[in-house]
Amino acid sequence: MEISTPSPTSTTSTSTSTNSPSPSKPTPNLDHGADTQLQRTLSTRHLTMIALGSSIGMGLWLGSGTSLRNGGPAALVLGYILAGTMVWSVSHAIGEMAVLYPLPSAFVQWSSMFISPAVGFAVGWAYWFGAWITIANELQGVVTVLRFWPGTAAIPTAAWLTIFWLVIILINAFAVRFFGEVEVVSSTIKFCWIFVVIISLAVVSASGTPSQPPIGFHHWTTTPFRHGFKGFLSVLPTCIFAMSGSETAALVASETQNPRKSVPRAVSSIWLRLALFYILGSLAITITVDPGDPDLFGAGSGGGSGSGRNESPFVLAYRNAGPTVLAHMMNGVIFISVVSTGSVAAYGGSRFLLGLSEVGMAPRIFRLADTQGRPLYSLLLTLSLGGGLSYLNATASGATVFTWFSHLTSLFTLFGWGCICLSHLRMRKAWKIQGRRESELPWRSWAVPWASWWGVVWCGVLLGAEFWLAVWPLDVDLQGEEGMGRVDRVKHFFANYVSVVVIVLVYGGARWWFGGRWWVDLDKVDLDAKRRFYVAGDEEGGSPRKGFVKRVVDAVLR
């Protein structure tokens, strides 16, 4: 493959901007995001569908089983509602900044511009660590899903991991547009199937089946919460992990043809995904699946009997209700989702590494891309680490590995979400301090600034809550002090909270290296150097202020 050489950044405008910069400043490049070797080959359709389905993977389909067992039905639904409000807040912050600054490794550059270079450095590496850990987790999820079908257990776990590692590599090895089309197809399948899940499981719960009577909200009235407040807290990492990946829209913005049209439509579709996939989807399993069922995913570990099937709660709901054909179809959709999410993680991880290299925070070799816009060296390292880490599943149970990886990823995600919202608040403050009018922004969120404040506060609260759960784990309450000794508790802490330790070390090293102020001076931030200016005709896309029906049509059909 031919590798193109970096071209110098142009500082001359090629067309007239509808939002012209101040005459006293040098005219910036109209399309700063194209200064990299990435290609703008993705359309609004790609961005919208990636935003709809990028994070629908193992966290929802499998991890909900562990959460249902630990926290109970009410805790699971409340956990998704809380995580959903945070994603909604982050998405609106991303919407404004991704239209204004559609940059590769967007979060890195936004944090560096508006908080400090050290924070940008920590955000970038934290997200990259989370990306290849997610690849490993999704690969081990594939093995768990395959075990549902008879005969698959005869093939070694390592062989299955290798096969689907290669599948994810191939999806990312083709042109970027091919990756976009794969995600459109997989997101469409997931989006359509969730309607089947919600309607069919509601019917099962209300009417019953030949194999079981009507269930209604029986599990809500008997065991709404399991294991108290700690049980509820134990649900949150899985909910955060399940929704991680929603930020991919910000990365894809740098490779879309017109972010001003694409990004607002992706942002306006977030509420639909949150309501359908997570809240209604989790509600559907809480009214059909017993949280004490020994076949639930995770019930065979961490205090379970060890004899269960480790099945997705969605598959278990269909298998218990019959006919089994729906259980097989559900398992097939989960299989597609897990592979798709692993592919998105590889895409995102490689772009983070490329973006870090672009701003001098990673070796320059990672900024190189071929003539079709694929960052080959970044992809190679991300896929190699993610695939290699997945082989932990060859010697440990899938549910145990899932717990390790989901906790690591969720804490990286909370740190990233908090920094995105904080960057947005400081961007708006810099905009105001420097005398810019709000009307000059190419797209404005109606939720400013309350949504970003909501995201910042809750990210901080949950990081603190997860520290408490790591020091005083739920397993101590279940097994007693004798059942979980001091050494086990130390291992538990590092297995579940080492992400924050890594973030602190990376940030501390960056502070020592970059030096300077703890916070950038917002009076001196150059708001135009990396900004994209839009030409006439780049009218603003789907605003969240549109009517209910119009938003549904935009989210589903465009």
KACORBEL-V392771 format. One record per pair of residues at least 4 apart in sequence whose ideal C-beta (glycine too) atoms are under 7 Angstrom apart, sorted by the first residue. I is the first residue (numbers start at 0). GAP is how many residues later the second one is. If there is no record, write none. Layout:
I|GAP  I|GAP
This chain:
0|369  0|375  1|368  1|369  2|365  2|367  3|33  3|365  3|366  3|367  5|31  5|361  8|20  8|26  9|19  10|15  10|17  10|18  11|15  12|4  12|14  12|17  13|16  14|15  14|520  15|519  16|13  16|516  16|517  16|518  17|516  17|517  17|518  18|421  18|423  18|514  18|515  20|4  20|6  20|7  20|507  24|503  27|4  27|500  27|501  27|503  28|6  29|502  29|503  30|501  31|71  31|498  31|499  31|500  32|69  32|70  32|71  32|221  32|499  33|6  35|68  35|318  35|322  36|331  36|332  36|336  37|66  37|216  37|217  37|331  37|335  38|137  38|216  38|333  38|334  39|215  39|216  39|217  40|135  40|136  40|214  40|332  41|4  41|5  41|134  41|135  41|138  41|210  41|213  41|214  42|213  42|214  43|4  43|217  43|218  43|221  43|514  44|4  44|139  44|513  45|4  45|134  45|138  46|4  46|202  46|205  46|209  46|215  46|216  46|219  47|4  47|217  47|218  47|221  47|510  48|4  48|134  48|135  48|138  48|139  49|4  49|133  49|137  49|198  49|199  49|202  50|198  50|215  50|218  50|219  51|135  51|139  51|217  51|221  52|130  52|133  52|134  52|137  52|138  52|287  53|129  53|191  53|192  53|194  53|290  54|187  54|188  54|189  54|190  54|191  54|286  55|4  55|134  55|221  55|281  55|285  56|4  56|81  56|280  56|281  56|283  56|284  57|4  57|5  57|79  57|80  57|83  57|280  57|283  58|4  58|179  58|182  58|183  58|347  59|4  59|182  59|217  59|218  59|221  60|251  60|253  60|273  60|276  61|79  61|82  61|235  61|250  61|340  62|4  62|175  62|178  62|179  62|339  62|343  63|4  63|12  63|218  63|221  63|249  64|4  64|231  64|232  64|233  64|247  64|248  65|4  65|172  65|231  65|232  65|333  65|337  66|4  66|9  66|12  66|168  66|171  66|172  67|5  67|8  67|217  67|218  67|221  67|223  67|228  67|245  68|222  68|227  68|229  68|230  69|156  69|157  69|161  69|164  69|165  69|404  70|4  70|5  70|8  70|154  70|155  70|156  70|160  70|161  70|163  70|164  71|4  71|151  71|152  71|153  71|154  71|159  71|219  72|4  72|146  72|147  72|151  72|213  72|218  73|4  73|146  73|150  73|151  74|4  74|150  74|156  74|157  74|160  75|4  75|159  75|206  75|210  76|4  76|202  76|205  76|206  76|209  77|4  78|4  78|156  78|157  78|160  79|4  79|159  79|198  79|199  79|202  80|4  80|198  81|4  82|4  82|156  82|157  82|160  83|4  83|190  83|194  83|195  84|4  84|369  85|4  85|331  85|369  85|372  86|4  86|156  86|159  86|183  86|187  87|4  87|182  87|183  87|186  87|363  88|4  88|332  88|362  88|363  88|365  88|366  89|4  89|156  89|157  89|327  89|330  89|331  89|365  90|4  90|155  90|176  90|179  91|175  91|353  91|355  91|359  92|4  92|327  92|328  92|331  92|358  92|359  92|362  93|4  93|153  93|155  93|156  93|326  94|4  94|168  94|169  94|172  94|348  94|350  95|4  95|328  95|345  95|347  95|348  95|349  96|4  96|13  96|326  96|327  96|330  97|4  97|8  97|151  97|152  97|155  97|161  97|165  98|160  98|161  98|164  98|343  98|344  99|341  99|342  99|431  100|5  100|8  100|9  100|429  100|430  100|431  101|151  101|152  101|157  101|430  102|6  102|151  102|252  102|427  103|150  103|247  103|250  103|251  103|254  104|4  104|19  104|246  104|247  104|249  104|250  104|251  104|253  105|4  105|144  105|145  105|147  105|148  106|4  106|16  106|20  106|143  106|309  106|312  106|313  107|4  107|12  107|15  107|16  107|244  107|247  107|248  107|251  107|253  108|4  108|11  108|246  108|250  108|421  109|4  109|313  110|4  110|8  110|9  110|12  110|308  110|312  111|5  111|8  111|247  112|412  113|309  113|312  113|313  113|316  113|406  113|411  114|4  114|304  114|307  114|308  114|311  114|404  114|405  115|401  115|402  115|403  115|404  116|4  116|397  117|4  117|389  117|392  117|393  117|396  118|4  118|300  118|388  119|4  120|4  120|240  120|385  120|389  121|4  121|381  121|384  121|385  121|388  122|4  122|293  122|296  123|4  123|228  123|231  123|232  123|237  124|4  124|381  125|4  125|286  125|289  125|290  125|377  126|4  126|225  126|285  126|289  127|221  127|224  127|225  128|4  128|283  128|373  129|4  129|279  129|282  129|283  130|4  130|214  130|217  130|218  130|221  130|251  131|4  131|217  131|250  131|253  131|254  131|257  132|4  132|256  132|272  132|275  132|276  133|4  133|211  133|275  134|4  134|33  134|207  134|210  134|211  134|248  134|251  134|252  135|4  135|250  135|253  135|254  135|269  136|4  136|265  136|268  136|269  136|272  137|4  137|200  137|203  137|204  137|207  138|22  138|25  138|26  138|203  138|248  138|251  139|4  139|250  139|253  139|258  139|261  139|262  140|4  140|197  141|4  141|18  141|22  141|193  141|196  141|197  142|4  142|14  142|17  142|18  142|250  142|255  143|166  143|254  144|186  144|189  144|190  144|193  145|6  145|14  146|5  146|6  147|163  147|167  147|183  154|4  154|5  156|4  156|236  156|237  157|4  157|233  157|236  158|4  159|4  160|4  160|229  160|230  160|232  160|233  161|4  162|4  163|4  163|175  164|4  164|222  164|225  165|4  166|4  166|172  167|4  167|171  167|174  167|175  167|178  167|215  168|4  168|214  170|8  170|11  170|172  171|7  171|171  171|174  171|175  171|207  173|4  173|5  174|197  175|4  175|79  175|197  175|198  176|4  177|4  178|4  178|164  178|168  179|4  180|4  181|4  181|161  182|4  182|157  182|161  183|4  184|4  185|4  185|150  185|151  185|154  186|4  187|4  188|4  188|144  188|147  189|4  189|143  189|147  192|4  192|140  193|4  193|82  193|83  193|87  194|4  195|4  196|4  196|84  196|87  196|117  197|4  197|82  197|83  197|86  198|4  199|4  199|126  200|4  200|83  200|84  200|87  200|116  201|4  201|82  202|4  203|5  203|84  203|113  203|117  204|9  204|10  204|11  204|82  204|83  205|8  205|10  206|7  207|4  207|5  207|6  208|112  208|113  209|112  210|110  210|111  211|108  211|109  214|72  214|73  215|71  216|4  216|70  217|4  218|4  218|67  218|68  218|71  218|72  219|4  219|66  222|68  224|6  224|7  225|5  225|65  226|4  226|247  226|250  228|4  229|4  229|239  229|244  229|247  230|243  232|232  232|236  233|235  233|240  234|4  235|4  235|226  236|4  236|169  236|170  236|173  236|229  237|4  237|168  238|4  239|4  239|170  239|173  239|174  240|165  240|168  240|169  241|36  242|35  243|165  243|166  243|169  244|96  244|99  245|24  246|173  247|4  247|96  247|100  248|4  248|14  248|17  250|97  250|100  251|4  252|6  252|9  252|10  255|6  257|4  257|280  258|4  258|273  259|182  259|183  259|274  259|278  259|280  259|281  260|4  260|277  260|280  261|4  261|279  262|4  262|180  263|4  263|179  263|276  263|277  263|278  263|279  264|4  264|276  264|277  264|289  264|293  266|277  267|274  267|275  267|276  267|283  267|286  267|287  268|4  268|286  269|4  270|4  271|4  271|280  271|283  272|4  273|4  273|5  274|4  274|5  275|4  275|5  276|4  277|4  278|4  279|4  281|4  282|4  283|4  284|4  284|28  284|29  284|32  287|29  288|4  288|24  288|27  288|28  292|6  292|23  293|5  293|10  293|11  293|13  293|14  294|4  294|13  294|14  294|16  294|21  295|12  295|15  295|17  295|20  296|13  296|14  296|15  296|16  296|102  297|4  297|101  298|5  298|9  299|4  299|5  299|6  299|7  299|8  299|10  299|97  299|99  300|96  300|98  300|99  301|173  302|172  302|175  302|176  303|4  309|88  309|89  310|4  310|5  311|4  311|22  312|4  313|16  314|4  314|12  314|15  314|16  315|4  316|4  317|8  317|9  317|12  318|5  318|8  323|4  324|4  325|4  326|4  327|4  328|4  329|4  330|4  331|4  332|4  333|4  334|4  335|4  336|4  337|4  338|4  339|4  340|4  341|4  342|4  343|4  344|4  345|4  345|33  345|36  345|37  345|40  346|4  347|4  348|4  348|33  349|4  349|25  349|28  349|29  349|32  350|4  350|24  351|4  352|4  352|9  352|13  352|25  352|28  352|29  353|4  353|12  353|13  353|21  353|24  354|4  355|5  355|6  356|5  356|6  356|7  356|9  356|10  357|9  361|4  364|12  365|9  365|11  365|12  367|8  367|9  368|4  368|5  368|6  368|7  369|4  369|6  373|5  374|4  375|4  376|4  377|4  378|4  379|4  380|4  381|4  382|4  383|4  384|4  385|4  391|4  391|9  392|5  392|8  395|4  395|5  396|4  397|4  398|4  399|4  400|4  401|4  402|4  403|4  403|91  404|4  405|4  406|4  406|89  407|4  407|90  407|91  408|4  409|4  410|4  410|52  410|55  410|86  410|88  410|89  411|4  411|87  412|4  413|4  413|45  413|48  413|49  414|4  414|88  415|4  416|4  416|38  416|42  417|4  417|37  417|38  417|41  417|42  418|4  419|4  420|4  420|31  420|34  420|35  421|4  421|34  422|4  423|4  423|28  424|4  424|24  424|27  425|4  425|96  426|4  427|4  427|20  427|21  428|4  428|93  429|4  429|92  429|95  429|97  430|5  430|96  432|89  432|90  433|93  435|4  435|91  437|6  441|92  442|97  444|6  445|98  445|99  446|4  447|4  448|4  449|4  450|4  451|4  452|4  453|4  454|4  455|4  456|4  457|4  458|4  459|4  460|4  461|4  462|4  462|37  463|4  464|4  465|4  465|31  466|4  466|30  467|4  468|4  468|5  469|22  469|23  469|26  469|27  470|22  471|4  472|16  472|19  473|4  474|4  474|9  475|5  475|8  478|4  478|5  483|4  483|5  485|4  486|4  487|4  488|4  489|4  490|4  491|4  492|4  493|4  496|4  497|4  498|4  499|4  500|4  501|4  502|4  503|4  504|4  505|4  506|4  507|4  508|4  509|4  516|4  519|5  526|4  533|4  541|4  541|12  545|4  545|5  546|4  547|4  548|4  549|4  550|4  551|4  552|4  553|4
